[in-house]
Amino acid sequence: MLYIFDKDGTLIENQFSDRPANSPGEQVPLPGVVIRLADLREQGHTLAIATNQGGVAWGFISLSQAYRLVWDAAEKCGGMDAVSVCPYDARAIGARSRPSYACENDRRKPGPGMILGLARRLGYALDDVVFVGDQESDRQAAQAAGVRFEWAQDFFPGGLK
């Protein structure tokens, strides 16, 4: 089974109410995450992250910083087999925004692109994929991809904050 996880609010605690983490020091795994992921790995499941990182489009972080953040989160959670990052956000406007990323893209959740790409890259049929997230856009992405969806607060022991 392939388990794909959203990052912010699902695996990593959002310490700031107005934005996701912009540096590795701001990323802390949510309660129950590390233990549940270790159990899944021990059972032989494949784990991945699919995350919107619109901060790239808005000019808050670079694409390489976004990937470093995602791999840092993966490491803090015990490791992942793959990650997919969507740097696009059509809403990004202003002096700092990066026009090449300030556009629509089907990889951005609620689009199915990241989920479908990870399933294909890792060799899984869609019937063998579960997407876990904390936002309605995560649920919509899973539905659009044709995979099972689980709410993060129900998936991790004890629920999330």
N, C-alpha and C positions, 0 to 999 in steps of 0.2 A: 504494500500500500504506500502511496505517496501522500504525505501530509505537507501542505503548503500553508504557511502562516503569513499573515500581515505582520508588520514589525511594531510600529508605534501604537500603544494602547492594547496590543495583543500579547506581544512578547516583552516589550520594553515599556516601563512606566513613563508616562508623560509628566515630567516634573514641572512643566510650564503649561499653564492653561491656554495660552495664546499661540503656541508653536511647538513643533516636535523638537527633539534634541538636535543640536547643531555641532556637538563635539562628543567624542567618546566618553569624556568624563561625566556627561549629562545622562548617559544611558545606564539604566539599572534594570535587570530582569524583574518582572512582576512575580509576586509570590506564587509558588506552585509550578512555575514554568520550567525551571531547570530539572526538577525531579520528573515531571511528566515527559519531557523530551528525552531524558535518559532512559526511561522505561520504553518509549517508542523505539529508540535506537537499539536497545537490548533485544527487542522483539523482531528486529531486522527490517524495520520500516525505513523508508527514505524520507528525509526532511529537507524542506526548502523554504525560502522567504520570497514573497512577492510584495513589493512595497512602492507606493507612490512617494516620490521625493521631489515634490513641486518646488522646494526651496532652490533647486537648480534653476528652474525657469524664472523664479523671482529674483535670482542673483544673490541669495543669501549664502549658498555654498556652491562649490564646483561639482561637476560630475564625479571627478575622482574622490572628492571629499564624501560625496553621497555613498559611493561604493565602500569607502573605508568605514563609514558609519555602519553600513549594513553588515559588513564582515566582522566588525567589532561586536555588534549585537549578536551575531551568530556565534562568535567565540564565547561571549559571556553566557550564552544559553547552552553551551556544551558542544557546539559545532553543527554545521549544516552541510548537506551535500551540494547545494546549489543556491544561488540567489538570482533574483530578477529585479531590476530597478527601473522605474519609469520616471524620468526627469521632466516630463512634459506637464504643462498646466496652461490651458488656453486662457485662464483668467489672469495670468501674470502680465501686469502692466506697470509702467513707471520707469523711472530713470535707471534703476538697477536691473530690470528684467532683461533676460536674454531672448531675443526674438526667435532664435533657432529652436528654442524649447517652449516658447509661449504659443503653443498650437494644440489642436486636437490630436489625439493619438489613441488607437484602440488598446494600447498596452495600459493606459491609465485606467485604474478602477473607477467606475464600474465596468469598464470594458474588459473583455475576457483575454486579451492578448498575453499578459504575463503568465496566467494560469495555463493557457493552451501551449505556450512556448516551453514552459518548464516540463509539462507532461510529455511533450514531443521529445525534447532534449534528453529527458531521463528515461524514456522508453515506456511510459505508462499509458494504458487505455484510460479514458475518462471515467469509466466505472470504478477504477482503482485509485481515484484521487479524491481527497478531502481538503477543502479550503477552510481555514479557521481565521476568523476576524472579529472585530469589535464594532464595525460601522455598517450602516445600511449599504454603502457602496461596496463593501466586501461581499455581502450577501448577494447583491445584484451581479457582481463579477462572477461569482460561483454559478449563479443561475444562468448567466449568459454563456458561460463555458460548458455548462451541462455537467457540473460536478456537484458532489454533496457538500453542503455547508454546515459548519458548526459555529455557534457563538462562542467566543473566547471565554466568557464568564461561566459557561456550562462545560466547556472542554477541560479546563484546568481545575485540579482539585481545590476545593474551598472557594472557588470563584475568584474573580479579579476585583480589585478595588473599584 
